[in-house]
């Protein structure tokens, strides 16, 4: 039996919206599978999820553009906006080592945003920790011990050899998206969810966020990638670090931050703040404590090591190796995958996904069967036949 029914334009928006939600849901799902299976591929396994995720995000991007063209006045719901934000981050994080699908303009925008966030952190740090200050804190001692890490040696042959190695490492790093560029997006995503749920972030989340900072700084130091900032400890662990709103505002002005970056930085600050007795917003003590704990993994230089640059370099290399062993990147990727999957599952399943799975929330079995009979009459092929165009 051939289904000759024509589309009803009155329901065009509803149908397009359901397809958009369906594609979005499955594209996120494919990237989460991709993220979990990349470790298998790197250890000799065969991963089919990588190709599926790449194809799906291309289909989704094309459909999203078509949807916006057909419905220019459509207002995306907060739930849909968040899911799109989640997909953007999942895709960038998963494919950060080979972002072949990312356009150059999007790549440049991501780098520019990261550079602005780094500039804000450096401005805040310099204002908060002036050189003339007599007494330093533990975090200042750690950061200052790594200040000259990117400095090349002054000797002729040694300088040429080191410069060549530096260029090689930076060329390798330029092919991927550094974690430092994804760190603000991770914090934005978390701030958005915390605001939607009306809840404060947990201690468990703080530990994950601070490890993200640690991995971001470690990656910059190991790859000698000074592009954007020569002090990655300040740029990473400085995020979400302030004493009052005035300090943030001054840092934004001094760094000439864009309105978008200011808004994002404000949301991060609110997520990590608490009210004191006077009603003023202050940084949460638990957040400062966890950050210092992970920053301490980088350590400080041994006594009098500043007089012996080669000795200082050895202790730094030793620390970086210890961090790698203590915080394996594969384990970190798994933690991020768990967190992102948790965010994904908090959302409601799209109607088309429920139909595909054979059960719609709130419907009886009889109601569902009646619906399927009306939508997919006998001989039309059913949902499986329709879904073959979008899934594999």
C-alpha positions, 0 to 999 in steps of 0.5 A: 500500500502506497502512502499518498498523504501530502504534508500539511503546512500547518504542522510544518514547524512542529515536524521540523522541530521534532526532526531537529531535536531528533538529530541533535539527540542522536548527534550528541549520543554518537559523539559520546560513543566516539569519546568513549571508544577513542581510547579503544582505537588508540590501543589497537581497536577499530572504532566505527563511531568516529566516522558516524559522529563526523557524518551526523554533525555534518548532517545536523549543521546543514539541517540547522541552517535549513531550519533557521532559513525556513523559520527565521523568527523561531525562538529556541527554547532554553532546553534546545539552546543548552543541547546545542551548546552541549553538542558543540562542546562534546564535538570539540572535546572529542575531536580536539586532536584532529578537528577536521570538520571545524571551519577556519573561522570557527577555529579562529573565533575559539582561539580569540575567545581563549586569548581574551580569557587568558588576558583577563586572568593575567591582568587580574593576577598582575593587579592582585599580586604587584611585584612590590608586595613583600609577602607572597602566598603559596600560589604565588610561589608556585606560579612564579617558579614556572614563570620563565619556563618558555625562555630559550637558553642564551648559548649559540648551539644550544639555543639553535637546537632548543629553538628547532625543537620548540618550533617542532612541538609548536607545529604539532600543537597547532594541529589540535585544539588545546584544552586551554581553549576548551576550558571556558566552554566547559565552565560555561556549560556547567554554569548554564546547567547550574543556573537551569537547575537552580543548584550550586556546584558540588565538590565532585564537580569542583575536583573535575573542573580543577583537573581540567585546569591542571591538564590544560596547563600541563599540555601547554607546558609539555608542548611548549606552546606559548601561543596566547600566553606564556604563563599557562598556570595563571591563565588556567588556574586564574579562571574563577579566581577573584576577590570582588566584582570590582576586580573583575570589572577592572580586569575586563577593562584593562584587557579590552574584553568583548561583551560576550567574554564579559558575560561568560566570565560573569556567569562563571564567577556567579557559579563559583561564588557565595554570599558573605554575612554582608550579602556581598558575593565572594569566592567559595572557600571550597573552590579556592581550597581545591584549586590550590591543592591541584596547583600544588602538583606543579610545585616550587623550585628547590632552595637556591635553584634559581642560581642553577637554571639547568637544575631548575629545568630538571625539577620541572621536567620531573614534576611534569612526569609525575603529573602525567603519571598521577593524572593520566589523560585517558582517565581524565577523558573518561571522567569528562565523558561521564559528566557530559553523558550525565548532562545529556541524560538530564534532558527529555528524550525527543518524541521521535526517539521515544517513538523509535524506541517503542514507548512514549512517556505518558501513553498507554500501550494501546494509545501508542499502537493506535498512534503508530497505525495512524502515522505509519499505515500498513505497507508504509514501512513504519518508523524503521523505514523512515529512520534509515535516512537519519541513522545507521 
